[in-house]
Amino acid sequence: MSTIFDLVNAKSIATYYENNPSNAIPYLGATLFPAKKQLGLDLSWIKGSKGLPVALMPSEFDSKATVRDRIGFDKVQTEMPFFRESMRIGEKDRQELNRLTSSVNDSLIMPIINNIYDDVTSLVNGALVQPERMIMQLLSTGKIKITANRVDYEYNYDMPNEHKETLTGSGDSGAKWSDVENSDPIEDIMTWQDKVEDDTGVRPTNAICTRKTWNCLLKNKKIRLDMNPLGGQNIIMTDNMLKQYLQTKLGVSVAVYNKKFALQDGSTHLFYPDDHFTLIPDGNLGNTYFGTTPEESDLMSGSTNADVSIVNTGVAVSTIKEPHPVNVMTVVSAIMMPSFETIDTIFIAKVN
């Protein structure tokens, strides 16, 4: 007869996660900063501007994993580079499993098992929110700011200050893009492209912004008149029309990125902030490095009470047997930090 330990284990959970097609769709940041594995916990060699190392602050390792309730599992609680949360099977589900394990009909057991696997999958997805948040901070500020144990940490990648600009002007000179009558986004973008190319020899040909910023471009008077000098005000502008125009005019492909994440308090936030516009070059911008978590380091070596499997390069899924009361605790942990060797070849503008 199967027991709870046979049904809920790290290998089965990892297989369930990896076979779910929705988990194969990466975030935008993950496509620009592909995942790589780094043995150990030391990520101090992560590179920033001109390949120089970024000094990283230590994280809190010697602490119990926060137990996350099965309700509200889709929220992200921790804001540390070292992410770790856990989940126990609720007593109700455990009793149902005990009652059904004697059944020869797997179809009765699997709905409960799948519910448990889905909860753990939510923890894994929560872990992957963290590197995306870091990447989008880098692409909008050139830095990463993290709150850990009520202490603020900042990782400075030494982005050149001359590759940042905040539009504050009025009228025709440096007007904010929200001023759709007077601003000149095309001139702004060309100036920023020229600056990066003059400094580095690389001309950025891609860009990121949110829907709010994109809508400013859709309504911009100068862009509309350039597309149709006689009837620019009357153009029914579409996303595809503007994207084709920017590609033809500037050679720039723009990704409108409006994905959000949720925090434990229920609030939702954009990964990439409104009112920013970032120019980036083609190709990978860096890598997202995953370190070795304590669970991977200590429990994969043959512990009799724990099983560990690794998903998505460096997210450790651990199942730990608890003899009294009989239960399984599942812990999801990850240590991650992006490098940014190409940070000199981007331009960040605050346009509103």
Rosetta silent file (secondary structure, phi, psi, omega in degrees, C-alpha in Angstrom):
SEQUENCE: MSTIFDLVNAKSIATYYENNPSNAIPYLGATLFPAKKQLGLDLSWIKGSKGLPVALMPSEFDSKATVRDRIGFDKVQTEMPFFRESMRIGEKDRQELNRLTSSVNDSLIMPIINNIYDDVTSLVNGALVQPERMIMQLLSTGKIKITANRVDYEYNYDMPNEHKETLTGSGDSGAKWSDVENSDPIEDIMTWQDKVEDDTGVRPTNAICTRKTWNCLLKNKKIRLDMNPLGGQNIIMTDNMLKQYLQTKLGVSVAVYNKKFALQDGSTHLFYPDDHFTLIPDGNLGNTYFGTTPEESDLMSGSTNADVSIVNTGVAVSTIKEPHPVNVMTVVSAIMMPSFETIDTIFIAKVN
SCORE:     score description
SCORE:     0.000 S_00000001
   1 L     0.000  134.304  179.318    0.000    0.000    0.000 S_00000001
   2 L   -69.111  145.974  175.415    1.291    3.451   -0.939 S_00000001
   3 L  -112.295  173.810  179.118    2.062    5.915    1.831 S_00000001
   4 H   -60.935  -30.157  179.710    2.128    9.689    1.848 S_00000001
   5 H   -72.050  -28.265  177.072    5.918    9.497    1.423 S_00000001
   6 H   -74.499  -33.666 -173.264    5.520    7.473   -1.766 S_00000001
   7 H   -86.096  -32.824 -177.449    2.997    9.873   -3.233 S_00000001
   8 L  -116.673  100.355  179.425    4.565   13.226   -2.333 S_00000001
   9 L  -144.629  161.337 -172.221    8.277   13.366   -3.134 S_00000001
  10 H   -60.655  -40.751 -177.627   10.652   15.796   -4.802 S_00000001
  11 H   -63.876  -43.733 -179.891   11.163   13.766   -7.966 S_00000001
  12 H   -66.255  -39.622  178.674    7.433   13.420   -8.646 S_00000001
  13 H   -64.727  -43.559  179.987    6.831   17.110   -7.954 S_00000001
  14 H   -62.995  -42.125  178.388    9.684   18.126  -10.266 S_00000001
  15 H   -63.007  -42.715  178.472    8.388   15.871  -13.040 S_00000001
  16 H   -60.814  -44.653 -179.610    4.884   17.308  -12.640 S_00000001
  17 H   -62.949  -47.857 -174.781    6.245   20.863  -12.831 S_00000001
  18 H   -69.958  -23.300  179.604    8.425   20.247  -15.871 S_00000001
  19 L   -89.531   -0.594  177.550    5.625   18.507  -17.792 S_00000001
  20 L   -85.251  115.720 -175.331    3.243   21.437  -17.358 S_00000001
  21 H   -58.975  -32.813 -177.302    3.323   23.373  -20.688 S_00000001
  22 H   -65.300  -25.151 -179.696    2.511   26.705  -19.019 S_00000001
  23 H   -79.749   -5.757  179.445    5.754   26.536  -17.035 S_00000001
  24 H   -88.713   -4.750 -179.391    7.758   26.421  -20.270 S_00000001
  25 L   -89.235  111.182 -173.843    6.830   30.037  -21.148 S_00000001
  26 L   -82.033  158.460  169.183    9.716   32.225  -19.886 S_00000001
  27 L   -68.784  162.226  177.575    9.589   35.790  -18.608 S_00000001
  28 H   -59.647  -44.340 -178.820   11.073   38.492  -20.845 S_00000001
  29 H   -60.901  -34.380 -179.641   14.029   38.900  -18.492 S_00000001
  30 H   -67.781  -26.272  177.350   14.792   35.193  -18.643 S_00000001
  31 H   -79.011  -26.247  179.852   15.185   35.425  -22.425 S_00000001
  32 H   -89.334  -26.068 -179.888   17.617   38.348  -22.111 S_00000001
  33 L  -127.247   79.651 -176.122   19.552   36.895  -19.149 S_00000001
  34 L   -58.955  149.928 -176.925   19.667   33.093  -19.670 S_00000001
  35 E   -75.020  140.748  173.192   20.035   30.918  -16.583 S_00000001
  36 E  -138.052  153.316 -178.905   23.401   29.437  -15.614 S_00000001
  37 E  -100.674  136.007  174.987   24.458   27.333  -12.655 S_00000001
  38 L  -125.176  122.356  179.607   27.214   28.367  -10.258 S_00000001
  39 L   -68.101  143.731  177.142   28.404   25.893   -7.651 S_00000001
  40 L    88.321 -175.506 -176.518   28.464   27.095   -4.082 S_00000001
  41 L  -102.936  -12.552 -172.907   26.950   30.109   -2.381 S_00000001
  42 L   -82.025  108.908  176.665   29.499   32.740   -3.363 S_00000001
  43 L  -108.281   20.754 -173.190   28.071   34.978   -6.069 S_00000001
  44 L   -70.164   -9.466 -178.680   30.506   37.815   -5.391 S_00000001
  45 L   -92.890    5.035  178.122   32.077   37.455   -8.827 S_00000001
  46 L   -54.682  135.896 -173.020   28.927   38.573  -10.663 S_00000001
  47 E   -97.299  145.182  174.841   29.964   41.096  -13.310 S_00000001
  48 L  -121.362 -130.245 -177.299   28.635   44.583  -13.933 S_00000001
  49 H   -63.559  134.662  178.209   30.016   47.459  -15.965 S_00000001
  50 H    56.166   26.770  176.938   33.179   46.676  -17.962 S_00000001
  51 H    73.811   12.056 -179.358   33.213   43.170  -16.507 S_00000001
  52 L   -78.694  147.604 -178.698   34.046   44.424  -12.998 S_00000001
  53 E   -69.395  146.844  176.812   32.777   42.367  -10.039 S_00000001
  54 L  -100.183  125.823  179.348   29.707   43.536   -8.168 S_00000001
  55 L   -74.304  120.630 -178.458   30.022   43.464   -4.369 S_00000001
  56 L  -106.368  141.897  178.735   27.079   41.485   -3.003 S_00000001
  57 L   -82.083  149.977  179.603   25.765   41.668    0.538 S_00000001
  58 L   -71.089  150.755  176.839   25.367   38.462    2.575 S_00000001
  59 L  -107.069  168.876 -179.082   21.926   36.915    2.972 S_00000001
  60 L   -87.067  109.208 -179.494   20.374   35.173    5.945 S_00000001
  61 L  -100.032  -38.129 -173.240   20.938   31.416    5.588 S_00000001
  62 L   -82.970   63.499  179.405   20.673   30.050    9.126 S_00000001
  63 L  -144.518  150.377  178.645   16.941   30.469    9.452 S_00000001
  64 L   -67.291  147.381  174.791   13.933   28.204    9.200 S_00000001
  65 L   -67.515  136.150  175.724   11.936   28.323    6.006 S_00000001
  66 E   -65.731  129.876  179.428    8.782   30.382    6.336 S_00000001
  67 E   -84.019  119.691 -179.414    5.802   28.055    6.284 S_00000001
  68 L   -96.094  131.489  179.055    3.359   29.258    3.689 S_00000001
  69 L   -70.160  152.369 -179.638   -0.298   28.440    4.132 S_00000001
  70 L   -66.116  -18.347  175.400   -2.037   26.617    1.300 S_00000001
  71 L   -92.044  131.775  179.816   -4.311   29.655    0.969 S_00000001
  72 L    81.792   24.815 -175.504   -2.651   32.583   -0.758 S_00000001
  73 L   -71.933  -11.355 -176.565    0.170   30.512   -2.146 S_00000001
  74 L   -84.448    1.640  179.578    0.386   32.637   -5.296 S_00000001
  75 L   -91.880  152.750  177.293    1.926   35.564   -3.418 S_00000001
  76 E  -101.272  123.382 -173.703    5.654   36.188   -3.155 S_00000001
  77 L   -96.242  -51.379 -173.168    6.745   36.760    0.426 S_00000001
  78 L   -80.757  154.598  175.686   10.497   37.079    0.574 S_00000001
  79 L  -127.454   33.860 -178.005   12.489   39.859   -1.091 S_00000001
  80 L  -107.144  154.225  173.185   15.949   38.355   -0.613 S_00000001
  81 L   -59.988  -29.058  175.119   18.374   36.955   -3.186 S_00000001
  82 E   -95.890  110.966 -175.820   18.101   33.763   -1.148 S_00000001
  83 E  -104.400  128.262  176.081   14.495   32.633   -1.552 S_00000001
  84 E  -152.770  124.965  173.484   13.084   29.884    0.612 S_00000001
  85 E  -141.260  160.850 -176.709    9.530   28.985    1.537 S_00000001
  86 E  -136.497  169.884 -179.371    7.827   25.796    2.588 S_00000001
  87 E  -153.145  133.756  173.679    4.430   24.153    2.687 S_00000001
  88 E  -103.117  154.434  174.328    2.945   21.308    4.657 S_00000001
  89 L   -74.002  130.954 -179.208    0.088   19.150    3.506 S_00000001
  90 L   -65.542  154.570 -177.322   -3.035   20.175    5.362 S_00000001
  91 H   -60.447  -37.018 -179.048   -4.615   17.722    7.803 S_00000001
  92 H   -63.152  -47.462  178.358   -7.765   17.429    5.701 S_00000001
  93 H   -65.000  -37.446 -179.464   -5.838   16.425    2.577 S_00000001
  94 H   -64.122  -41.025  178.464   -3.637   14.119    4.628 S_00000001
  95 H   -66.383  -38.026  176.502   -6.673   12.311    6.043 S_00000001
  96 H   -63.017  -41.489  177.546   -8.155   11.974    2.575 S_00000001
  97 H   -63.346  -43.411  178.801   -4.892   10.494    1.343 S_00000001
  98 H   -59.559  -37.891 -178.090   -4.804    8.058    4.263 S_00000001
  99 H   -71.940  -33.106 -173.215   -8.339    6.978    3.454 S_00000001
 100 H   -94.764  -13.543 -176.198   -7.719    6.533   -0.246 S_00000001
 101 L   -63.913  -22.944  177.532   -4.267    4.934   -0.231 S_00000001
 102 L   -80.044   -7.862 -178.805   -5.846    1.544    0.284 S_00000001
 103 L   -79.651  144.572  177.182   -7.855    2.018   -2.883 S_00000001
 104 L   -87.542   -4.745 -177.274   -6.679    0.375   -6.073 S_00000001
 105 L   -95.017  102.118 -178.304   -8.263    3.176   -8.082 S_00000001
 106 H   -64.282  -24.449 -177.953   -5.598    5.811   -8.722 S_00000001
 107 H   -64.016  -20.772  177.612   -8.185    8.168  -10.178 S_00000001
 108 H   -79.673  -30.734 -176.357   -9.472    8.777   -6.649 S_00000001
 109 H   -85.664  -37.953 -169.601   -6.067    9.734   -5.288 S_00000001
 110 H   -61.223  -36.017  177.206   -4.644   11.793   -8.139 S_00000001
 111 H   -58.236  -38.577  178.402   -6.933   14.858   -7.807 S_00000001
 112 H   -70.134  -43.243  178.779   -5.670   15.383   -4.244 S_00000001
 113 H   -60.873  -43.482 -179.299   -2.062   14.720   -5.258 S_00000001
 114 H   -63.951  -35.692  176.205   -2.375   17.162   -8.172 S_00000001
 115 H   -62.547  -41.474  178.340   -3.724   19.843   -5.823 S_00000001
 116 H   -65.270  -44.380  178.780   -0.671   19.383   -3.619 S_00000001
 117 H   -62.386  -38.331  179.644    1.642   19.480   -6.648 S_00000001
 118 H   -63.919  -38.138  178.274   -0.065   22.645   -7.901 S_00000001
 119 H   -63.266  -43.401  179.702    0.565   24.349   -4.566 S_00000001
 120 H   -67.887  -37.821  176.083    4.260   23.481   -4.695 S_00000001
 121 H   -57.301  -35.933  178.111    4.409   24.610   -8.319 S_00000001
 122 H   -64.135  -35.953  175.795    3.188   27.997   -7.107 S_00000001
 123 H   -66.137  -40.806  177.868    6.186   28.186   -4.773 S_00000001
 124 H   -61.990  -46.194  178.470    8.523   27.376   -7.679 S_00000001
 125 H   -62.016  -35.172  176.346    6.888   30.068   -9.802 S_00000001
 126 H   -63.592  -37.712  177.390    7.261   32.441   -6.864 S_00000001
 127 H   -62.969  -36.011 -177.002   10.990   31.726   -6.778 S_00000001
 128 H   -79.128  -12.423  172.162   11.255   32.627  -10.468 S_00000001
 129 H   -65.962  -34.012 -173.643    9.555   35.965   -9.846 S_00000001
 130 H   -62.123  -51.278  178.747   12.661   37.066   -7.931 S_00000001
 131 H   -64.421  -31.317  178.183   15.227   37.079  -10.775 S_00000001
 132 H   -65.544  -39.488  176.839   12.693   38.752  -13.064 S_00000001
 133 H   -62.894  -42.778  179.510   12.252   41.540  -10.518 S_00000001
 134 H   -63.180  -44.436 -177.907   16.030   41.946  -10.258 S_00000001
 135 H   -62.429  -44.387 -178.241   16.483   42.018  -14.042 S_00000001
 136 H   -70.934  -28.946  170.372   13.765   44.625  -14.546 S_00000001
 137 H   -63.197  -44.624  178.260   15.262   46.764  -11.772 S_00000001
 138 H   -60.335  -41.752 -176.497   18.585   46.614  -13.602 S_00000001
 139 H   -75.853  -12.863 -179.573   16.963   47.533  -16.905 S_00000001
 140 H  -113.477  -15.685 -179.560   15.122   50.509  -15.401 S_00000001
 141 H  -134.645  -19.537 -174.620   17.648   51.844  -12.845 S_00000001
 142 L    82.136    3.244 -179.018   21.000   50.105  -13.394 S_00000001
 143 E  -137.071  167.316  171.878   20.869   48.856   -9.782 S_00000001
 144 E  -123.170  127.885  175.609   19.159   46.213   -7.665 S_00000001
 145 E  -117.383  130.177 -175.635   17.546   47.159   -4.361 S_00000001
 146 E  -133.632  139.167  173.762   16.387   44.413   -2.015 S_00000001
 147 E  -102.826  122.834 -179.559   14.795   44.486    1.418 S_00000001
 148 E  -136.521  123.350 -179.855   15.911   41.634    3.685 S_00000001
 149 L    52.358   43.522  178.117   15.102   41.364    7.389 S_00000001
 150 L    63.380   19.284  176.232   13.994   45.015    7.384 S_00000001
 151 E  -118.357  134.788 -179.985   17.404   46.053    6.044 S_00000001
 152 E   -90.445  130.226  175.920   17.822   47.636    2.596 S_00000001
 153 E  -116.919  145.184  177.686   20.598   46.312    0.362 S_00000001
 154 E  -131.084  130.549  177.362   21.736   47.863   -2.897 S_00000001
 155 E  -109.541  111.217 -174.905   23.797   46.191   -5.610 S_00000001
 156 E   -98.544  118.203 -178.235   25.387   48.818   -7.841 S_00000001
 157 L   -92.549    9.962  174.348   26.423   47.595  -11.296 S_00000001
 158 L    56.045   48.301  174.167   28.213   50.907  -12.087 S_00000001
 159 L   -69.349  137.816  179.246   26.163   51.871  -15.117 S_00000001
 160 L   -58.523  129.704 -179.681   27.546   55.019  -16.797 S_00000001
 161 H   -64.035  -28.370 -179.211   25.573   58.060  -15.611 S_00000001
 162 H   -73.628   -5.290  175.395   25.751   59.570  -19.085 S_00000001
 163 H  -102.148   23.788  173.756   23.600   56.662  -20.317 S_00000001
 164 E  -130.651  146.190  177.149   20.684   57.810  -18.170 S_00000001
 165 E  -152.281  143.021  173.201   18.365   60.741  -18.701 S_00000001
 166 E  -117.233  121.632  179.920   15.225   62.141  -17.122 S_00000001
 167 L   -79.149  121.189 -178.191   13.039   64.290  -19.360 S_00000001
 168 L  -129.080   -5.396 -172.796   11.923   67.356  -17.437 S_00000001
 169 E   -75.414  171.551  174.476   11.609   70.030  -20.110 S_00000001
 170 L  -127.766  164.123 -175.543    8.562   71.722  -21.529 S_00000001
 171 L    72.110 -143.230 -175.084    7.842   72.851  -25.050 S_00000001
 172 L   -85.291  -16.401 -173.347   10.059   71.373  -27.770 S_00000001
 173 L   -98.840  108.868  175.438   13.204   70.865  -25.681 S_00000001
 174 L    61.411   32.520 -177.947   13.297   67.628  -23.682 S_00000001
 175 E   -68.081  144.226  174.422    9.535   67.536  -23.233 S_00000001
 176 L   -62.197  148.153 -177.780    8.053   64.638  -21.300 S_00000001
 177 L   -68.836  -18.813  174.850    6.406   62.083  -23.522 S_00000001
 178 L   -67.796  -20.312  172.861    3.102   62.627  -21.734 S_00000001
 179 L   -82.680   81.208 -171.415    3.122   66.025  -23.459 S_00000001
 180 L   -70.055  -15.169  179.094    1.925   64.475  -26.703 S_00000001
 181 L   -80.087  -36.722 -170.831    1.602   67.867  -28.420 S_00000001
 182 L  -112.588  -24.459 -176.020    5.204   69.044  -27.964 S_00000001
 183 L   -68.100  155.816 -179.063    7.431   66.051  -27.188 S_00000001
 184 L  -130.280   77.130 -176.975    9.617   64.514  -29.893 S_00000001
 185 H   -58.989  -33.754 -178.752   10.249   60.849  -28.958 S_00000001
 186 H   -64.401  -45.224  177.504   11.886   60.054  -32.302 S_00000001
 187 H   -63.245  -40.439  178.729   14.521   62.743  -31.801 S_00000001
 188 H   -60.905  -49.273 -176.644   15.018   61.584  -28.207 S_00000001
 189 H   -63.325  -42.675  178.369   15.518   57.942  -29.170 S_00000001
 190 H   -61.373  -40.331  178.897   17.944   58.805  -31.984 S_00000001
 191 H   -62.577  -42.818 -179.469   19.978   60.959  -29.591 S_00000001
 192 H   -68.359  -40.198  176.449   20.180   58.113  -27.064 S_00000001
 193 H   -61.038  -44.521 -179.139   21.111   55.575  -29.750 S_00000001
 194 H   -62.878  -39.518 -178.600   23.849   57.875  -31.024 S_00000001
 195 H   -62.392  -47.271  179.815   25.215   58.394  -27.514 S_00000001
 196 H   -64.592  -41.493 -179.072   25.562   54.653  -26.830 S_00000001
 197 H   -66.798  -40.217  178.089   27.062   54.025  -30.268 S_00000001
 198 H   -63.099  -36.879 -175.795   29.574   56.878  -29.899 S_00000001
 199 H   -81.861  -32.387 -170.375   30.667   55.577  -26.495 S_00000001
 200 H  -124.671  -15.012 -175.133   30.736   51.832  -27.153 S_00000001
 201 L    82.781   -0.679 -179.896   30.495   51.183  -30.893 S_00000001
 202 L  -111.934  127.962  178.765   27.248   49.276  -30.299 S_00000001
 203 L  -101.831  118.085  179.883   23.929   50.741  -31.453 S_00000001
 204 L   -67.235  133.937 -175.551   20.947   49.546  -29.401 S_00000001
 205 L  -124.215    9.516  176.220   18.183   48.228  -31.645 S_00000001
 206 E  -131.786  160.678 -179.267   15.635   46.986  -29.089 S_00000001
 207 E  -149.895  158.167  178.468   13.626   48.727  -26.409 S_00000001
 208 E  -130.104  137.355  171.665   11.355   47.990  -23.428 S_00000001
 209 E  -156.446  170.352  176.891    8.474   50.034  -22.064 S_00000001
 210 L   -94.126  174.186 -179.958    5.091   49.515  -20.424 S_00000001
 211 H   -61.207  -38.642  179.783    1.664   49.981  -21.960 S_00000001
 212 H   -59.476  -47.239  179.448    1.307   53.424  -20.333 S_00000001
 213 H   -66.722  -39.810  179.154    4.488   54.696  -21.993 S_00000001
 214 H   -61.258  -38.775  179.642    3.572   53.023  -25.278 S_00000001
 215 H   -64.146  -31.168  174.078    0.210   54.802  -25.271 S_00000001
 216 H   -62.378  -40.071  178.274    2.042   58.140  -25.103 S_00000001
 217 H   -67.998  -38.031  178.817    3.813   57.202  -28.322 S_00000001
 218 H   -61.527  -31.998 -176.160    0.538   56.139  -29.936 S_00000001
 219 H   -95.258   -3.590 -172.050   -0.923   59.585  -29.225 S_00000001
 220 L   -65.362  130.849 -175.051    2.175   61.640  -30.064 S_00000001
 221 H   -66.048  -44.699 -177.036    1.423   64.442  -32.511 S_00000001
 222 H   -64.852  -38.618  177.890    4.821   64.520  -34.237 S_00000001
 223 H   -65.344  -42.826 -179.488    4.774   60.758  -34.853 S_00000001
 224 H   -63.757  -43.228  179.761    1.255   60.922  -36.289 S_00000001
 225 H   -68.947  -32.628  177.266    2.128   63.818  -38.615 S_00000001
 226 H   -67.937  -35.165  178.548    5.282   62.073  -39.763 S_00000001
 227 H   -74.425  -32.553 -179.118    3.238   58.996  -40.647 S_00000001
 228 L  -150.060   90.792 -174.550    0.572   61.074  -42.397 S_00000001
 229 L   -59.022  -28.203 -175.858    1.415   64.792  -42.941 S_00000001
 230 L   -89.999  -32.792 -175.757   -2.065   65.637  -44.202 S_00000001
 231 L  -134.166   36.544 -174.885   -4.261   63.714  -41.794 S_00000001
 232 H   -59.193  -35.805 -177.848   -2.068   62.776  -38.877 S_00000001
 233 H   -67.334  -21.631 -174.215   -4.581   63.840  -36.269 S_00000001
 234 H  -100.656    5.075  179.816   -7.166   61.486  -37.697 S_00000001
 235 L   -67.355  132.490  169.792   -5.037   58.321  -37.833 S_00000001
 236 L   -89.951   94.210 -172.083   -6.477   55.365  -35.946 S_00000001
 237 L   -76.702  134.659  175.540   -3.102   54.224  -34.630 S_00000001
 238 L  -116.226  164.543  177.619   -2.563   50.540  -33.874 S_00000001
 239 H   -58.131  -45.853 -176.968    0.261   48.741  -32.116 S_00000001
 240 H   -64.027  -38.402  178.558    1.411   47.113  -35.335 S_00000001
 241 H   -62.626  -45.012 -178.693    1.463   50.432  -37.203 S_00000001
 242 H   -68.851  -40.404  179.013    3.610   52.082  -34.555 S_00000001
 243 H   -62.251  -41.666  178.539    5.951   49.104  -34.233 S_00000001
 244 H   -66.168  -39.521  178.029    6.492   49.045  -37.996 S_00000001
 245 H   -61.358  -47.900 -179.484    7.063   52.811  -38.026 S_00000001
 246 H   -65.240  -34.558  178.411    9.685   52.658  -35.257 S_00000001
 247 H   -67.761  -42.310 -179.131   11.400   49.742  -36.969 S_00000001
 248 H   -72.158  -42.633 -174.312   11.544   51.579  -40.280 S_00000001
 249 H   -75.728  -41.760 -171.652   12.429   54.985  -38.849 S_00000001
 250 H  -120.364  -11.238 -173.940   14.906   53.993  -36.145 S_00000001
 251 L    71.247   27.486 -175.872   15.608   50.299  -36.595 S_00000001
 252 L  -112.405  130.415  173.975   14.175   49.740  -33.108 S_00000001
 253 E  -104.133  122.649 -173.287   11.989   46.828  -32.053 S_00000001
 254 E  -106.274  129.563  173.462    9.950   47.663  -28.929 S_00000001
 255 E   -98.967  119.623  176.477    8.670   45.116  -26.404 S_00000001
 256 E   -90.244  107.096 -169.444    5.614   46.396  -24.523 S_00000001
 257 L  -113.112  108.321 -175.059    6.020   44.609  -21.199 S_00000001
 258 L  -122.337   20.099  179.564    3.136   44.868  -18.770 S_00000001
 259 L   -66.972  148.240 -178.242    3.478   41.662  -16.728 S_00000001
 260 E  -125.820  164.592  172.819    2.828   41.941  -12.992 S_00000001
 261 E  -133.084  161.962 -179.316    3.604   40.021   -9.815 S_00000001
 262 E  -114.677  144.429  173.979    1.827   39.883   -6.452 S_00000001
 263 E   -99.812  169.405 -176.094    3.226   40.346   -2.964 S_00000001
 264 L   -60.366  -28.147 -178.854    2.091   38.632    0.208 S_00000001
 265 L   -80.039    1.860  177.660    0.001   41.658    1.203 S_00000001
 266 L    93.571   -9.573  179.574   -2.099   41.210   -1.933 S_00000001
 267 L   -74.092  149.033  177.893   -0.690   44.217   -3.797 S_00000001
 268 E  -114.470  148.352 -175.559    0.294   43.837   -7.461 S_00000001
 269 E  -142.887  147.882  173.404    3.236   45.523   -9.160 S_00000001
 270 E   -73.183  140.521  172.377    4.688   45.821  -12.641 S_00000001
 271 L   -63.464  -51.713  178.684    8.001   44.042  -13.206 S_00000001
 272 L  -102.384  130.888 -170.790    9.166   46.930  -15.409 S_00000001
 273 L   -76.249  153.838  171.475    8.000   50.359  -14.151 S_00000001
 274 L   -62.020  160.999  170.983    5.794   52.843  -15.934 S_00000001
 275 L    69.282   17.233  175.302    7.274   56.055  -17.376 S_00000001
 276 E  -121.145  156.230  176.796   10.583   54.455  -18.383 S_00000001
 277 E  -144.249  117.613 -176.066   12.046   53.581  -21.784 S_00000001
 278 E  -116.213  125.208  174.401   15.164   51.391  -22.023 S_00000001
 279 E   -93.141  132.815 -179.090   17.205   50.862  -25.171 S_00000001
 280 E  -135.473  154.922  178.443   19.144   47.584  -25.323 S_00000001
 281 L   -81.837  174.578  174.909   21.329   45.874  -27.936 S_00000001
 282 L   -70.116  159.266  173.365   20.653   42.573  -29.676 S_00000001
 283 L    86.345 -176.029  178.752   21.562   39.283  -28.033 S_00000001
 284 L   -69.365  141.376 -179.912   21.984   38.224  -24.424 S_00000001
 285 L   -95.348  -20.636 -178.679   22.635   41.030  -21.972 S_00000001
 286 L   178.130 -153.474  176.825   24.089   38.853  -19.220 S_00000001
 287 L  -138.907  153.413  170.455   23.186   35.709  -17.315 S_00000001
 288 E   -99.849  110.103 -176.437   21.042   34.816  -14.332 S_00000001
 289 E   -92.682  130.561  176.393   23.317   32.787  -12.068 S_00000001
 290 E  -106.364  125.782  176.926   21.841   30.251   -9.659 S_00000001
 291 L   -88.144 -179.620  179.667   23.926   29.246   -6.665 S_00000001
 292 L   -90.577  116.481  179.945   23.784   26.058   -4.632 S_00000001
 293 L   -74.228  160.613  176.370   21.140   26.260   -1.913 S_00000001
 294 H   -57.106  -36.932  179.005   21.712   24.647    1.488 S_00000001
 295 H   -63.339  -44.811  179.152   19.081   22.036    0.601 S_00000001
 296 H   -66.078  -39.921 -176.278   20.877   21.107   -2.601 S_00000001
 297 H   -69.980  -40.458 -169.661   24.278   21.148   -0.906 S_00000001
 298 H  -103.541  -26.593 -172.488   23.404   19.157    2.200 S_00000001
 299 H  -102.136  -12.358  179.940   20.351   17.037    1.430 S_00000001
 300 L   -82.057   -5.873 -174.036   21.130   15.656   -2.039 S_00000001
 301 L   -88.445   15.033  174.213   23.986   13.575   -0.680 S_00000001
 302 L   113.387   26.423  176.833   21.798   10.751    0.555 S_00000001
 303 L   -64.780  136.524 -178.205   19.672   11.965    3.438 S_00000001
 304 L   -78.414  -19.671 -176.552   17.192    9.283    4.468 S_00000001
 305 L  -105.337    2.065 -176.195   14.537   11.781    5.475 S_00000001
 306 E  -143.683  145.826  172.894   14.729   14.178    2.544 S_00000001
 307 E  -124.014  144.653 -178.853   14.663   14.138   -1.244 S_00000001
 308 E  -133.749  134.057  171.309   15.809   17.023   -3.459 S_00000001
 309 E  -130.108  150.127 -178.019   15.251   17.702   -7.157 S_00000001
 310 E  -109.337  129.517  175.467   16.388   20.717   -9.184 S_00000001
 311 E  -122.620  155.723  177.613   14.101   22.485  -11.669 S_00000001
 312 L    49.198   49.617  174.123   14.754   25.486  -13.931 S_00000001
 313 L    75.426  -47.555 -172.790   18.536   25.264  -13.551 S_00000001
 314 L  -147.472   14.326  177.659   18.782   26.166   -9.862 S_00000001
 315 E   -92.825  117.928 -176.965   15.462   26.006   -7.982 S_00000001
 316 E   -91.147  126.080  174.138   15.661   23.239   -5.365 S_00000001
 317 E  -107.979  117.044 -176.675   12.475   21.334   -4.509 S_00000001
 318 E  -119.309  135.281  172.383   12.923   19.376   -1.267 S_00000001
 319 E  -115.777  127.510 -174.935   10.498   17.008    0.423 S_00000001
 320 E  -119.496  125.759 -178.467   11.242   16.233    4.075 S_00000001
 321 E   -76.359  132.371  176.195    9.570   13.378    5.950 S_00000001
 322 E  -116.241  118.153 -173.971    8.045   14.291    9.304 S_00000001
 323 E   -76.286  -26.010 -177.118    7.353   11.290   11.558 S_00000001
 324 L  -151.024  115.345   -8.938    5.026   12.998   14.044 S_00000001
 325 L   -68.916  154.558 -177.317    2.527   13.924   12.975 S_00000001
 326 E   -60.303  119.060 -176.078    3.120   11.911    9.814 S_00000001
 327 E  -163.534  174.225  174.760    3.469   14.472    7.090 S_00000001
 328 E  -128.391  123.191  172.116    5.652   15.818    4.292 S_00000001
 329 E   -95.963  130.945  176.840    7.081   19.325    4.323 S_00000001
 330 E  -107.966  126.816 -178.618    7.979   20.671    0.904 S_00000001
 331 E  -118.443  129.755  174.878   10.645   23.402    0.737 S_00000001
 332 E  -112.962  126.445 -177.076   11.415   25.438   -2.374 S_00000001
 333 E  -140.246  152.455  178.460   14.670   27.409   -2.301 S_00000001
 334 E  -160.047  145.221  172.560   16.859   29.313   -4.728 S_00000001
 335 E  -121.924  121.945 -175.238   19.854   31.638   -4.703 S_00000001
 336 E  -148.227  153.691  175.877   20.091   33.820   -7.748 S_00000001
 337 E  -163.626  133.809  178.541   21.578   37.043   -9.083 S_00000001
 338 E   -82.205  146.482  166.352   21.949   38.403  -12.633 S_00000001
 339 L   -94.216  166.151 -178.377   25.209   39.524  -14.154 S_00000001
 340 L  -151.883   67.769 -177.828   25.180   42.438  -16.610 S_00000001
 341 L   -65.195  -22.529 -175.965   28.357   42.533  -18.675 S_00000001
 342 L  -100.847   18.779 -174.111   26.658   44.622  -21.408 S_00000001
 343 H   -62.457  -24.054  178.745   25.291   47.337  -19.118 S_00000001
 344 H   -69.051  -17.289 -173.297   27.456   49.958  -20.859 S_00000001
 345 H  -102.944   16.883  175.396   25.526   49.412  -24.107 S_00000001
 346 L  -114.072  165.483  175.169   22.039   50.270  -22.823 S_00000001
 347 E  -135.737  129.159 -178.968   20.318   53.598  -22.276 S_00000001
 348 E  -111.749  122.965  178.731   17.691   54.236  -19.584 S_00000001
 349 E  -120.246  133.450  168.772   15.331   57.177  -19.940 S_00000001
 350 E   -95.686  108.490 -166.484   12.672   58.346  -17.488 S_00000001
 351 L   -98.025   -8.331  177.229   10.272   59.885  -19.957 S_00000001
 352 L  -139.739    0.000    0.000    7.479   61.076  -17.619 S_00000001
